Amino acid sequence: MRHARLDLISIALKAGVAGSYSRASIALIGFSGLEPLRAGPTLSVGKKKAPRLLSMRLGAAHGALIRTIDGNNGVREKHLAAIAIPLGLDANRIDNTWLNELDAFCSLRGAFAHMSRTSQRGSHLAVNPLDVWQKCERLIRTNPALTAQGVVNSFESFDLWVEAEKQSFGPYVKVAAWRLRLTQFLIGAVAGLRRSKQSENDED
């Protein structure tokens, strides 16, 4: 699922550099969490201060969302919202029952993982493996008998939504402008270093 989201983010960036936008592009810019910008006084590229470019703003928003995904360690509603809303997912397409079940399951999972020695609520005796397996199946897989067209009610249907959004762009140029290529490289390198340092800390 993470790979599919990263693909959509990458496509949004490359398409934007080529001047092709979709719902994901607009959401990426609108919900990136970046500071607002004014247009600035410059139009001519011949002046000292370069004019603002939408593609550069899209590049900054791309980097912000990549950092959010790299730092994410959960699948509760607040985690999904931080990742899915900047990709253009409409809240009206989400099945609230699925969200509530997901939050409840994650809360119980947290109790078993972190409170098993301190609380009866987290006792392994309270776990029925069959119940947990069936709950995971309902959260991950789409039940055709319970779903409506276009509604996200499982991680499987969320992936299908991402794939559909990836197809909503027109043709795009695969090679970005040099500034954005450099930005992408630096963001990837820094993220790699962070993951490497985190894994070293975990081993310690």
N, C-alpha and C positions, 0 to 999 in steps of 0.2 A: 504494500500500500504506500509506503514512504517513497519507493522508487517511482510509482505512478504520479504522485504529487510533484516530485522533483522534475519529472518529464514535462508536466503541464507548466510549471513555473519557467522552465528553460524555453519552452516553445513560445510562451507569452513574451519573454524578453527578445528572442530572435525575431519574432513576428513584428514586435514594436519597432525594432531597429529598421525593418524593411517597410514600416508604415502601415502594417496590418494589425488591427486591434479587434478584440472580442470582449465579451463580458468578463473573462478572467483578467484581461489587461486592465480594464477600467477599475475592477475591484482591487487589483494589486496596487494600483496607484492610490485609490481612494482609502483603503484600509491598511496601508503599510505602516502607519504610526509615525511617519516622517513629519518633521516640522513643516508648517505651511510655507509656501514661497510666493512672493509677488512676481509679476512678469519681468520686472527689471526694465531699464531704460534703453536696452540695446536691441536693434534688429540686424544691423550690418555685421557680417562676419569679419570685416576688415578692421574693426576697432579693437582696442586693447582687451577690454572685458568681453568675453564671448557671450552671445545671447543664450538664454535658457533653451535647452532642447528637451522635448518630451521623452526622447529615448534615454537621455541620461537620468531623468527622474524615474523612469521605469527601471533602469539599472539599479538605482539606489533602493527602490522598493523591492526588487528581486533579491538583493543582498539582505535586506531586513527580514524577509520571510524565510530565506535559507537559514539565517541565524536562529529564528524562532523554531524551525523544524529540527535543527541540530541540537537545540537545547531542550527539546520536548521529551518527556519521559512518561507521559500518561495518555489515556484514551477517554477520559471523562469529558463531559460536555464542554467545560471551559478550555480543555486542550484542543478538542476538535474545532471549536469556534475560532480559536486563534489561528488555525491553519486553513480552515475551509472558507471562512468569510472573505479573507483576502484573495481567494481564488474564484469568488463569485457565486458561492452556493447560497441559494435563497432559503431563508428559514422556513418558508411555507412548504418547502419540499421535504422537510424532515418529519419523520414519524415520531411524535412525542412519546408514544409508548416505548419505542425502541430506546430513545434517549433516557427515559426514566429507568428502564431495565438495565441499561448500560451503567448508569450512575450507581444504582443499587448494587450491581454485581461488583463494580470496582471498589465500593465502600467495604463490602464483605471481604473481598480479596485483600484489601489493606489491613483489615482486622486479622486475618489469618497470617499474613506475612509479617506484621509488625507488633501484634499484641498477643501472640500465642502463649507467651510465658507470663503475661501480666493480667490477662482478662479471660474470663470464661467464654466471652463472645468470640474470641479468637482461637478457641480450643479446636484441635484437629478432630475431636470427637463430634463436633458439630457439622463436619463436612461429610456429605454423601457424594462420593465420586460420580455416580450416575447422574445425580441432579446437576452437578457442576458441568459435566460433559454436555448434557442436553441444553443447559443455559448458554454455554459457549457456542453450540451449534446455532441456536436461535439468534444470537448476537452477530455471528459471523456470516452465516449463510442466509440467503433469501428464500422464504417459503412462498412459492408461486400462489398458493391458495390465500395468503394473507396480504399480498402486496397489491398496490395500485401502480399504474404506469407512471414512471417518473418520480416516484416517492422513494426517498432514501430511508430504508428500514433495516439495514444490515451493513456490515463492512463490505460485503460483496457488492451491494447496490451502490455504495459510495464509490468504489473503484470503477463501476460502470459509468457513473456520472462523470468522473474524472476523464475516462476514456472518451466519452461523448464531447466533453469540452475541448479536448485536444483536437478533435476533428472540426471544430467550429471556426478555426482560423483559415484564412486564405493562404495561398502560396507564400512562403517566406524565404528570405536569404539565410543560408546556413552559416555564413561567415559574418560575424558582427563587426562593428567599427572597432578600431584598435583600442580605444579607451575602455569600451565595454568588455572586450576580450581580456584586457589587463585587469579590470575590476573583477571579472569572474575568476580569473586565475588567483588573484590575491585572496579573494573571499574563500575559495576552495582550499588554498594553502593554510590560511589561518584556521579554518574549521578543522582541517586535518591535524594541525598541531594541537588544537584544543582537545580533540578526541584522543590523540596519543597521550597527552598529559593526563587526561581523565582516567584512561586505562592504567597508566602507571600509578596514579594515586589509588585506584581501586585495588591494584595488586599489593600495594603497601598496606 
